[in-house]
Amino acid sequence: MGYGHPTPYIIMFDLDIITLSIAMVSIAAFILPFYLSHRKAKNRVAVAKKQLADFARNQGIQIQVDDLWRNQYYIGLDREKGKLIYS
């Protein structure tokens, strides 16, 4: 017996169209809820920022710095006028 490395075993298997289809559907079913949640949160942020920008414009405020967190808390600052809005 030699002291060399053992021959590696290569496992070959065939992927038929049904197995590949099931794998693709499973991956899509796993990813879809994350994608939809991300898109919904992104839309909520866009709507909140638009509403607050409209409010600021109606008050004559130019927001230079703003932040939105947890999709419900907002703070905006007009440095020139020294005004702060929050919700």
WOHULIN-V393610 format. One record per residue. SS is DSSP state (~ for helix, > for strand, _ for the rest). Layout:
BEGIN
ss->SS
ss->SS
END
This chain:
BEGIN
ss->_
ss->_
ss->_
ss->_
ss->_
ss->_
ss->_
ss->_
ss->_
ss->_
ss->_
ss->_
ss->_
ss->_
ss->_
ss->_
ss->~
ss->~
ss->~
ss->~
ss->~
ss->~
ss->~
ss->~
ss->~
ss->~
ss->~
ss->~
ss->~
ss->~
ss->~
ss->~
ss->~
ss->~
ss->~
ss->~
ss->~
ss->~
ss->~
ss->~
ss->~
ss->~
ss->~
ss->~
ss->~
ss->~
ss->~
ss->~
ss->~
ss->~
ss->~
ss->~
ss->~
ss->~
ss->~
ss->~
ss->~
ss->~
ss->_
ss->_
ss->_
ss->_
ss->_
ss->_
ss->>
ss->>
ss->>
ss->>
ss->>
ss->_
ss->_
ss->_
ss->>
ss->>
ss->>
ss->>
ss->>
ss->>
ss->_
ss->_
ss->_
ss->_
ss->>
ss->>
ss->>
ss->>
ss->_
END
